[in-house]
Amino acid sequence: MIYRYGGEEFTVLLPETDRKSAFIVAENLRRIVENTVFEGEEKSRPGKKITVSIGVAEFPSDAQDRDNLIKMADEALYCAKQKGRNRVCIMNLNTFS
């Protein structure tokens, strides 16, 4: 299930998916976006590709409720951005990998 969460942010819920499988889905999505030429891309980002940064958190390992799960995924997202963008970071028992 995919939901728009903010201006440029989306949430993808993968019920019954463990952390490792969620990472694989996220990394595949990241590669697809990186390797896709989008209409208007050259005008809006001359010489640059569109990329995504992705944060992954697992319920109930990383959070016991919806709000904290979103918070943990958001922290993992900002970890991905801080590490140089265009990558996936996973919340892993309150640390990142």
Phi and psi restraints in degrees (range 20) as a CNS / XPLOR table:
assign (resid 1 and name C) (resid 2 and name N)
       (resid 2 and name CA) (resid 2 and name C) 1.0 -118.6 20.0 2
assign (resid 2 and name N) (resid 2 and name CA)
       (resid 2 and name C) (resid 3 and name N) 1.0 133.3 20.0 2
assign (resid 2 and name C) (resid 3 and name N)
       (resid 3 and name CA) (resid 3 and name C) 1.0 -132.4 20.0 2
assign (resid 3 and name N) (resid 3 and name CA)
       (resid 3 and name C) (resid 4 and name N) 1.0 140.0 20.0 2
assign (resid 3 and name C) (resid 4 and name N)
       (resid 4 and name CA) (resid 4 and name C) 1.0 -76.3 20.0 2
assign (resid 4 and name N) (resid 4 and name CA)
       (resid 4 and name C) (resid 5 and name N) 1.0 126.7 20.0 2
assign (resid 4 and name C) (resid 5 and name N)
       (resid 5 and name CA) (resid 5 and name C) 1.0 -107.0 20.0 2
assign (resid 5 and name N) (resid 5 and name CA)
       (resid 5 and name C) (resid 6 and name N) 1.0 -27.8 20.0 2
assign (resid 5 and name C) (resid 6 and name N)
       (resid 6 and name CA) (resid 6 and name C) 1.0 -157.1 20.0 2
assign (resid 6 and name N) (resid 6 and name CA)
       (resid 6 and name C) (resid 7 and name N) 1.0 -167.6 20.0 2
assign (resid 6 and name C) (resid 7 and name N)
       (resid 7 and name CA) (resid 7 and name C) 1.0 -52.1 20.0 2
assign (resid 7 and name N) (resid 7 and name CA)
       (resid 7 and name C) (resid 8 and name N) 1.0 -54.0 20.0 2
assign (resid 7 and name C) (resid 8 and name N)
       (resid 8 and name CA) (resid 8 and name C) 1.0 -121.8 20.0 2
assign (resid 8 and name N) (resid 8 and name CA)
       (resid 8 and name C) (resid 9 and name N) 1.0 17.5 20.0 2
assign (resid 8 and name C) (resid 9 and name N)
       (resid 9 and name CA) (resid 9 and name C) 1.0 -113.6 20.0 2
assign (resid 9 and name N) (resid 9 and name CA)
       (resid 9 and name C) (resid 10 and name N) 1.0 143.1 20.0 2
assign (resid 9 and name C) (resid 10 and name N)
       (resid 10 and name CA) (resid 10 and name C) 1.0 -128.9 20.0 2
assign (resid 10 and name N) (resid 10 and name CA)
       (resid 10 and name C) (resid 11 and name N) 1.0 152.5 20.0 2
assign (resid 10 and name C) (resid 11 and name N)
       (resid 11 and name CA) (resid 11 and name C) 1.0 -115.5 20.0 2
assign (resid 11 and name N) (resid 11 and name CA)
       (resid 11 and name C) (resid 12 and name N) 1.0 132.3 20.0 2
assign (resid 11 and name C) (resid 12 and name N)
       (resid 12 and name CA) (resid 12 and name C) 1.0 -117.3 20.0 2
assign (resid 12 and name N) (resid 12 and name CA)
       (resid 12 and name C) (resid 13 and name N) 1.0 120.0 20.0 2
assign (resid 12 and name C) (resid 13 and name N)
       (resid 13 and name CA) (resid 13 and name C) 1.0 -100.2 20.0 2
assign (resid 13 and name N) (resid 13 and name CA)
       (resid 13 and name C) (resid 14 and name N) 1.0 129.2 20.0 2
assign (resid 13 and name C) (resid 14 and name N)
       (resid 14 and name CA) (resid 14 and name C) 1.0 -121.8 20.0 2
assign (resid 14 and name N) (resid 14 and name CA)
       (resid 14 and name C) (resid 15 and name N) 1.0 80.5 20.0 2
assign (resid 14 and name C) (resid 15 and name N)
       (resid 15 and name CA) (resid 15 and name C) 1.0 -56.8 20.0 2
assign (resid 15 and name N) (resid 15 and name CA)
       (resid 15 and name C) (resid 16 and name N) 1.0 144.2 20.0 2
assign (resid 15 and name C) (resid 16 and name N)
       (resid 16 and name CA) (resid 16 and name C) 1.0 58.3 20.0 2
assign (resid 16 and name N) (resid 16 and name CA)
       (resid 16 and name C) (resid 17 and name N) 1.0 34.1 20.0 2
assign (resid 16 and name C) (resid 17 and name N)
       (resid 17 and name CA) (resid 17 and name C) 1.0 -120.8 20.0 2
assign (resid 17 and name N) (resid 17 and name CA)
       (resid 17 and name C) (resid 18 and name N) 1.0 126.7 20.0 2
assign (resid 17 and name C) (resid 18 and name N)
       (resid 18 and name CA) (resid 18 and name C) 1.0 -80.5 20.0 2
assign (resid 18 and name N) (resid 18 and name CA)
       (resid 18 and name C) (resid 19 and name N) 1.0 172.2 20.0 2
assign (resid 18 and name C) (resid 19 and name N)
       (resid 19 and name CA) (resid 19 and name C) 1.0 -56.6 20.0 2
assign (resid 19 and name N) (resid 19 and name CA)
       (resid 19 and name C) (resid 20 and name N) 1.0 -45.0 20.0 2
assign (resid 19 and name C) (resid 20 and name N)
       (resid 20 and name CA) (resid 20 and name C) 1.0 -63.5 20.0 2
assign (resid 20 and name N) (resid 20 and name CA)
       (resid 20 and name C) (resid 21 and name N) 1.0 -44.9 20.0 2
assign (resid 20 and name C) (resid 21 and name N)
       (resid 21 and name CA) (resid 21 and name C) 1.0 -67.3 20.0 2
assign (resid 21 and name N) (resid 21 and name CA)
       (resid 21 and name C) (resid 22 and name N) 1.0 -37.5 20.0 2
assign (resid 21 and name C) (resid 22 and name N)
       (resid 22 and name CA) (resid 22 and name C) 1.0 -64.3 20.0 2
assign (resid 22 and name N) (resid 22 and name CA)
       (resid 22 and name C) (resid 23 and name N) 1.0 -38.3 20.0 2
assign (resid 22 and name C) (resid 23 and name N)
       (resid 23 and name CA) (resid 23 and name C) 1.0 -62.1 20.0 2
assign (resid 23 and name N) (resid 23 and name CA)
       (resid 23 and name C) (resid 24 and name N) 1.0 -42.8 20.0 2
assign (resid 23 and name C) (resid 24 and name N)
       (resid 24 and name CA) (resid 24 and name C) 1.0 -61.9 20.0 2
assign (resid 24 and name N) (resid 24 and name CA)
       (resid 24 and name C) (resid 25 and name N) 1.0 -44.4 20.0 2
assign (resid 24 and name C) (resid 25 and name N)
       (resid 25 and name CA) (resid 25 and name C) 1.0 -61.8 20.0 2
assign (resid 25 and name N) (resid 25 and name CA)
       (resid 25 and name C) (resid 26 and name N) 1.0 -45.6 20.0 2
assign (resid 25 and name C) (resid 26 and name N)
       (resid 26 and name CA) (resid 26 and name C) 1.0 -63.7 20.0 2
assign (resid 26 and name N) (resid 26 and name CA)
       (resid 26 and name C) (resid 27 and name N) 1.0 -43.3 20.0 2
assign (resid 26 and name C) (resid 27 and name N)
       (resid 27 and name CA) (resid 27 and name C) 1.0 -66.5 20.0 2
assign (resid 27 and name N) (resid 27 and name CA)
       (resid 27 and name C) (resid 28 and name N) 1.0 -39.1 20.0 2
assign (resid 27 and name C) (resid 28 and name N)
       (resid 28 and name CA) (resid 28 and name C) 1.0 -63.1 20.0 2
assign (resid 28 and name N) (resid 28 and name CA)
       (resid 28 and name C) (resid 29 and name N) 1.0 -43.2 20.0 2
assign (resid 28 and name C) (resid 29 and name N)
       (resid 29 and name CA) (resid 29 and name C) 1.0 -61.8 20.0 2
assign (resid 29 and name N) (resid 29 and name CA)
       (resid 29 and name C) (resid 30 and name N) 1.0 -44.7 20.0 2
assign (resid 29 and name C) (resid 30 and name N)
       (resid 30 and name CA) (resid 30 and name C) 1.0 -59.2 20.0 2
assign (resid 30 and name N) (resid 30 and name CA)
       (resid 30 and name C) (resid 31 and name N) 1.0 -44.5 20.0 2
assign (resid 30 and name C) (resid 31 and name N)
       (resid 31 and name CA) (resid 31 and name C) 1.0 -65.4 20.0 2
assign (resid 31 and name N) (resid 31 and name CA)
       (resid 31 and name C) (resid 32 and name N) 1.0 -41.2 20.0 2
assign (resid 31 and name C) (resid 32 and name N)
       (resid 32 and name CA) (resid 32 and name C) 1.0 -60.1 20.0 2
assign (resid 32 and name N) (resid 32 and name CA)
       (resid 32 and name C) (resid 33 and name N) 1.0 -47.2 20.0 2
assign (resid 32 and name C) (resid 33 and name N)
       (resid 33 and name CA) (resid 33 and name C) 1.0 -62.6 20.0 2
assign (resid 33 and name N) (resid 33 and name CA)
       (resid 33 and name C) (resid 34 and name N) 1.0 -45.8 20.0 2
assign (resid 33 and name C) (resid 34 and name N)
       (resid 34 and name CA) (resid 34 and name C) 1.0 -59.6 20.0 2
assign (resid 34 and name N) (resid 34 and name CA)
       (resid 34 and name C) (resid 35 and name N) 1.0 -34.7 20.0 2
assign (resid 34 and name C) (resid 35 and name N)
       (resid 35 and name CA) (resid 35 and name C) 1.0 -98.4 20.0 2
assign (resid 35 and name N) (resid 35 and name CA)
       (resid 35 and name C) (resid 36 and name N) 1.0 4.9 20.0 2
assign (resid 35 and name C) (resid 36 and name N)
       (resid 36 and name CA) (resid 36 and name C) 1.0 -99.6 20.0 2
assign (resid 36 and name N) (resid 36 and name CA)
       (resid 36 and name C) (resid 37 and name N) 1.0 135.4 20.0 2
assign (resid 36 and name C) (resid 37 and name N)
       (resid 37 and name CA) (resid 37 and name C) 1.0 -94.5 20.0 2
assign (resid 37 and name N) (resid 37 and name CA)
       (resid 37 and name C) (resid 38 and name N) 1.0 119.1 20.0 2
assign (resid 37 and name C) (resid 38 and name N)
       (resid 38 and name CA) (resid 38 and name C) 1.0 -98.1 20.0 2
assign (resid 38 and name N) (resid 38 and name CA)
       (resid 38 and name C) (resid 39 and name N) 1.0 143.4 20.0 2
assign (resid 38 and name C) (resid 39 and name N)
       (resid 39 and name CA) (resid 39 and name C) 1.0 -57.5 20.0 2
assign (resid 39 and name N) (resid 39 and name CA)
       (resid 39 and name C) (resid 40 and name N) 1.0 130.2 20.0 2
assign (resid 39 and name C) (resid 40 and name N)
       (resid 40 and name CA) (resid 40 and name C) 1.0 86.2 20.0 2
assign (resid 40 and name N) (resid 40 and name CA)
       (resid 40 and name C) (resid 41 and name N) 1.0 -4.3 20.0 2
assign (resid 40 and name C) (resid 41 and name N)
       (resid 41 and name CA) (resid 41 and name C) 1.0 -59.1 20.0 2
assign (resid 41 and name N) (resid 41 and name CA)
       (resid 41 and name C) (resid 42 and name N) 1.0 -44.5 20.0 2
assign (resid 41 and name C) (resid 42 and name N)
       (resid 42 and name CA) (resid 42 and name C) 1.0 -65.7 20.0 2
assign (resid 42 and name N) (resid 42 and name CA)
       (resid 42 and name C) (resid 43 and name N) 1.0 -33.7 20.0 2
assign (resid 42 and name C) (resid 43 and name N)
       (resid 43 and name CA) (resid 43 and name C) 1.0 -72.2 20.0 2
assign (resid 43 and name N) (resid 43 and name CA)
       (resid 43 and name C) (resid 44 and name N) 1.0 -40.5 20.0 2
assign (resid 43 and name C) (resid 44 and name N)
       (resid 44 and name CA) (resid 44 and name C) 1.0 -84.3 20.0 2
assign (resid 44 and name N) (resid 44 and name CA)
       (resid 44 and name C) (resid 45 and name N) 1.0 -26.5 20.0 2
assign (resid 44 and name C) (resid 45 and name N)
       (resid 45 and name CA) (resid 45 and name C) 1.0 -140.1 20.0 2
assign (resid 45 and name N) (resid 45 and name CA)
       (resid 45 and name C) (resid 46 and name N) 1.0 65.6 20.0 2
assign (resid 45 and name C) (resid 46 and name N)
       (resid 46 and name CA) (resid 46 and name C) 1.0 -53.1 20.0 2
assign (resid 46 and name N) (resid 46 and name CA)
       (resid 46 and name C) (resid 47 and name N) 1.0 125.7 20.0 2
assign (resid 46 and name C) (resid 47 and name N)
       (resid 47 and name CA) (resid 47 and name C) 1.0 75.8 20.0 2
assign (resid 47 and name N) (resid 47 and name CA)
       (resid 47 and name C) (resid 48 and name N) 1.0 0.7 20.0 2
assign (resid 47 and name C) (resid 48 and name N)
       (resid 48 and name CA) (resid 48 and name C) 1.0 -122.9 20.0 2
assign (resid 48 and name N) (resid 48 and name CA)
       (resid 48 and name C) (resid 49 and name N) 1.0 148.7 20.0 2
assign (resid 48 and name C) (resid 49 and name N)
       (resid 49 and name CA) (resid 49 and name C) 1.0 -91.3 20.0 2
assign (resid 49 and name N) (resid 49 and name CA)
       (resid 49 and name C) (resid 50 and name N) 1.0 153.6 20.0 2
assign (resid 49 and name C) (resid 50 and name N)
       (resid 50 and name CA) (resid 50 and name C) 1.0 -79.9 20.0 2
assign (resid 50 and name N) (resid 50 and name CA)
       (resid 50 and name C) (resid 51 and name N) 1.0 132.4 20.0 2
assign (resid 50 and name C) (resid 51 and name N)
       (resid 51 and name CA) (resid 51 and name C) 1.0 -132.6 20.0 2
assign (resid 51 and name N) (resid 51 and name CA)
       (resid 51 and name C) (resid 52 and name N) 1.0 168.5 20.0 2
assign (resid 51 and name C) (resid 52 and name N)
       (resid 52 and name CA) (resid 52 and name C) 1.0 -132.9 20.0 2
assign (resid 52 and name N) (resid 52 and name CA)
       (resid 52 and name C) (resid 53 and name N) 1.0 148.6 20.0 2
assign (resid 52 and name C) (resid 53 and name N)
       (resid 53 and name CA) (resid 53 and name C) 1.0 -110.8 20.0 2
assign (resid 53 and name N) (resid 53 and name CA)
       (resid 53 and name C) (resid 54 and name N) 1.0 138.4 20.0 2
assign (resid 53 and name C) (resid 54 and name N)
       (resid 54 and name CA) (resid 54 and name C) 1.0 -132.7 20.0 2
assign (resid 54 and name N) (resid 54 and name CA)
       (resid 54 and name C) (resid 55 and name N) 1.0 135.5 20.0 2
assign (resid 54 and name C) (resid 55 and name N)
       (resid 55 and name CA) (resid 55 and name C) 1.0 -113.1 20.0 2
assign (resid 55 and name N) (resid 55 and name CA)
       (resid 55 and name C) (resid 56 and name N) 1.0 137.0 20.0 2
assign (resid 55 and name C) (resid 56 and name N)
       (resid 56 and name CA) (resid 56 and name C) 1.0 -120.8 20.0 2
assign (resid 56 and name N) (resid 56 and name CA)
       (resid 56 and name C) (resid 57 and name N) 1.0 133.3 20.0 2
assign (resid 56 and name C) (resid 57 and name N)
       (resid 57 and name CA) (resid 57 and name C) 1.0 -136.1 20.0 2
assign (resid 57 and name N) (resid 57 and name CA)
       (resid 57 and name C) (resid 58 and name N) 1.0 151.3 20.0 2
assign (resid 57 and name C) (resid 58 and name N)
       (resid 58 and name CA) (resid 58 and name C) 1.0 -117.2 20.0 2
assign (resid 58 and name N) (resid 58 and name CA)
       (resid 58 and name C) (resid 59 and name N) 1.0 136.0 20.0 2
assign (resid 58 and name C) (resid 59 and name N)
       (resid 59 and name CA) (resid 59 and name C) 1.0 -100.4 20.0 2
assign (resid 59 and name N) (resid 59 and name CA)
       (resid 59 and name C) (resid 60 and name N) 1.0 133.8 20.0 2
assign (resid 59 and name C) (resid 60 and name N)
       (resid 60 and name CA) (resid 60 and name C) 1.0 -98.3 20.0 2
assign (resid 60 and name N) (resid 60 and name CA)
       (resid 60 and name C) (resid 61 and name N) 1.0 7.7 20.0 2
assign (resid 60 and name C) (resid 61 and name N)
       (resid 61 and name CA) (resid 61 and name C) 1.0 -60.8 20.0 2
assign (resid 61 and name N) (resid 61 and name CA)
       (resid 61 and name C) (resid 62 and name N) 1.0 -41.0 20.0 2
assign (resid 61 and name C) (resid 62 and name N)
       (resid 62 and name CA) (resid 62 and name C) 1.0 -96.8 20.0 2
assign (resid 62 and name N) (resid 62 and name CA)
       (resid 62 and name C) (resid 63 and name N) 1.0 -20.5 20.0 2
assign (resid 62 and name C) (resid 63 and name N)
       (resid 63 and name CA) (resid 63 and name C) 1.0 -160.7 20.0 2
assign (resid 63 and name N) (resid 63 and name CA)
       (resid 63 and name C) (resid 64 and name N) 1.0 148.4 20.0 2
assign (resid 63 and name C) (resid 64 and name N)
       (resid 64 and name CA) (resid 64 and name C) 1.0 -97.3 20.0 2
assign (resid 64 and name N) (resid 64 and name CA)
       (resid 64 and name C) (resid 65 and name N) 1.0 -5.3 20.0 2
assign (resid 64 and name C) (resid 65 and name N)
       (resid 65 and name CA) (resid 65 and name C) 1.0 -147.1 20.0 2
assign (resid 65 and name N) (resid 65 and name CA)
       (resid 65 and name C) (resid 66 and name N) 1.0 169.3 20.0 2
assign (resid 65 and name C) (resid 66 and name N)
       (resid 66 and name CA) (resid 66 and name C) 1.0 -58.3 20.0 2
assign (resid 66 and name N) (resid 66 and name CA)
       (resid 66 and name C) (resid 67 and name N) 1.0 -48.9 20.0 2
assign (resid 66 and name C) (resid 67 and name N)
       (resid 67 and name CA) (resid 67 and name C) 1.0 -62.0 20.0 2
assign (resid 67 and name N) (resid 67 and name CA)
       (resid 67 and name C) (resid 68 and name N) 1.0 -43.3 20.0 2
assign (resid 67 and name C) (resid 68 and name N)
       (resid 68 and name CA) (resid 68 and name C) 1.0 -71.6 20.0 2
assign (resid 68 and name N) (resid 68 and name CA)
       (resid 68 and name C) (resid 69 and name N) 1.0 -31.4 20.0 2
assign (resid 68 and name C) (resid 69 and name N)
       (resid 69 and name CA) (resid 69 and name C) 1.0 -63.2 20.0 2
assign (resid 69 and name N) (resid 69 and name CA)
       (resid 69 and name C) (resid 70 and name N) 1.0 -44.6 20.0 2
assign (resid 69 and name C) (resid 70 and name N)
       (resid 70 and name CA) (resid 70 and name C) 1.0 -62.4 20.0 2
assign (resid 70 and name N) (resid 70 and name CA)
       (resid 70 and name C) (resid 71 and name N) 1.0 -41.9 20.0 2
assign (resid 70 and name C) (resid 71 and name N)
       (resid 71 and name CA) (resid 71 and name C) 1.0 -60.8 20.0 2
assign (resid 71 and name N) (resid 71 and name CA)
       (resid 71 and name C) (resid 72 and name N) 1.0 -43.6 20.0 2
assign (resid 71 and name C) (resid 72 and name N)
       (resid 72 and name CA) (resid 72 and name C) 1.0 -67.1 20.0 2
assign (resid 72 and name N) (resid 72 and name CA)
       (resid 72 and name C) (resid 73 and name N) 1.0 -41.3 20.0 2
assign (resid 72 and name C) (resid 73 and name N)
       (resid 73 and name CA) (resid 73 and name C) 1.0 -64.9 20.0 2
assign (resid 73 and name N) (resid 73 and name CA)
       (resid 73 and name C) (resid 74 and name N) 1.0 -38.2 20.0 2
assign (resid 73 and name C) (resid 74 and name N)
       (resid 74 and name CA) (resid 74 and name C) 1.0 -65.3 20.0 2
assign (resid 74 and name N) (resid 74 and name CA)
       (resid 74 and name C) (resid 75 and name N) 1.0 -41.1 20.0 2
assign (resid 74 and name C) (resid 75 and name N)
       (resid 75 and name CA) (resid 75 and name C) 1.0 -63.0 20.0 2
assign (resid 75 and name N) (resid 75 and name CA)
       (resid 75 and name C) (resid 76 and name N) 1.0 -40.2 20.0 2
assign (resid 75 and name C) (resid 76 and name N)
       (resid 76 and name CA) (resid 76 and name C) 1.0 -65.4 20.0 2
assign (resid 76 and name N) (resid 76 and name CA)
       (resid 76 and name C) (resid 77 and name N) 1.0 -37.8 20.0 2
assign (resid 76 and name C) (resid 77 and name N)
       (resid 77 and name CA) (resid 77 and name C) 1.0 -60.4 20.0 2
assign (resid 77 and name N) (resid 77 and name CA)
       (resid 77 and name C) (resid 78 and name N) 1.0 -47.0 20.0 2
assign (resid 77 and name C) (resid 78 and name N)
       (resid 78 and name CA) (resid 78 and name C) 1.0 -67.1 20.0 2
assign (resid 78 and name N) (resid 78 and name CA)
       (resid 78 and name C) (resid 79 and name N) 1.0 -29.4 20.0 2
assign (resid 78 and name C) (resid 79 and name N)
       (resid 79 and name CA) (resid 79 and name C) 1.0 -61.4 20.0 2
assign (resid 79 and name N) (resid 79 and name CA)
       (resid 79 and name C) (resid 80 and name N) 1.0 -44.7 20.0 2
assign (resid 79 and name C) (resid 80 and name N)
       (resid 80 and name CA) (resid 80 and name C) 1.0 -61.0 20.0 2
assign (resid 80 and name N) (resid 80 and name CA)
       (resid 80 and name C) (resid 81 and name N) 1.0 -41.2 20.0 2
assign (resid 80 and name C) (resid 81 and name N)
       (resid 81 and name CA) (resid 81 and name C) 1.0 -66.6 20.0 2
assign (resid 81 and name N) (resid 81 and name CA)
       (resid 81 and name C) (resid 82 and name N) 1.0 -41.9 20.0 2
assign (resid 81 and name C) (resid 82 and name N)
       (resid 82 and name CA) (resid 82 and name C) 1.0 -67.4 20.0 2
assign (resid 82 and name N) (resid 82 and name CA)
       (resid 82 and name C) (resid 83 and name N) 1.0 -28.0 20.0 2
assign (resid 82 and name C) (resid 83 and name N)
       (resid 83 and name CA) (resid 83 and name C) 1.0 -85.4 20.0 2
assign (resid 83 and name N) (resid 83 and name CA)
       (resid 83 and name C) (resid 84 and name N) 1.0 8.0 20.0 2
assign (resid 83 and name C) (resid 84 and name N)
       (resid 84 and name CA) (resid 84 and name C) 1.0 117.6 20.0 2
assign (resid 84 and name N) (resid 84 and name CA)
       (resid 84 and name C) (resid 85 and name N) 1.0 5.2 20.0 2
assign (resid 84 and name C) (resid 85 and name N)
       (resid 85 and name CA) (resid 85 and name C) 1.0 68.1 20.0 2
assign (resid 85 and name N) (resid 85 and name CA)
       (resid 85 and name C) (resid 86 and name N) 1.0 174.2 20.0 2
assign (resid 85 and name C) (resid 86 and name N)
       (resid 86 and name CA) (resid 86 and name C) 1.0 51.3 20.0 2
assign (resid 86 and name N) (resid 86 and name CA)
       (resid 86 and name C) (resid 87 and name N) 1.0 50.3 20.0 2
assign (resid 86 and name C) (resid 87 and name N)
       (resid 87 and name CA) (resid 87 and name C) 1.0 -154.4 20.0 2
assign (resid 87 and name N) (resid 87 and name CA)
       (resid 87 and name C) (resid 88 and name N) 1.0 171.3 20.0 2
assign (resid 87 and name C) (resid 88 and name N)
       (resid 88 and name CA) (resid 88 and name C) 1.0 -114.8 20.0 2
assign (resid 88 and name N) (resid 88 and name CA)
       (resid 88 and name C) (resid 89 and name N) 1.0 130.9 20.0 2
assign (resid 88 and name C) (resid 89 and name N)
       (resid 89 and name CA) (resid 89 and name C) 1.0 -118.8 20.0 2
assign (resid 89 and name N) (resid 89 and name CA)
       (resid 89 and name C) (resid 90 and name N) 1.0 144.0 20.0 2
assign (resid 89 and name C) (resid 90 and name N)
       (resid 90 and name CA) (resid 90 and name C) 1.0 -115.7 20.0 2
assign (resid 90 and name N) (resid 90 and name CA)
       (resid 90 and name C) (resid 91 and name N) 1.0 131.8 20.0 2
assign (resid 90 and name C) (resid 91 and name N)
       (resid 91 and name CA) (resid 91 and name C) 1.0 -73.0 20.0 2
assign (resid 91 and name N) (resid 91 and name CA)
       (resid 91 and name C) (resid 92 and name N) 1.0 127.5 20.0 2
assign (resid 91 and name C) (resid 92 and name N)
       (resid 92 and name CA) (resid 92 and name C) 1.0 -136.8 20.0 2
assign (resid 92 and name N) (resid 92 and name CA)
       (resid 92 and name C) (resid 93 and name N) 1.0 91.7 20.0 2
assign (resid 92 and name C) (resid 93 and name N)
       (resid 93 and name CA) (resid 93 and name C) 1.0 51.5 20.0 2
assign (resid 93 and name N) (resid 93 and name CA)
       (resid 93 and name C) (resid 94 and name N) 1.0 52.6 20.0 2
assign (resid 93 and name C) (resid 94 and name N)
       (resid 94 and name CA) (resid 94 and name C) 1.0 68.3 20.0 2
assign (resid 94 and name N) (resid 94 and name CA)
       (resid 94 and name C) (resid 95 and name N) 1.0 18.6 20.0 2
assign (resid 94 and name C) (resid 95 and name N)
       (resid 95 and name CA) (resid 95 and name C) 1.0 -129.9 20.0 2
assign (resid 95 and name N) (resid 95 and name CA)
       (resid 95 and name C) (resid 96 and name N) 1.0 172.7 20.0 2
assign (resid 95 and name C) (resid 96 and name N)
       (resid 96 and name CA) (resid 96 and name C) 1.0 -117.5 20.0 2
assign (resid 96 and name N) (resid 96 and name CA)
       (resid 96 and name C) (resid 97 and name N) 1.0 147.9 20.0 2
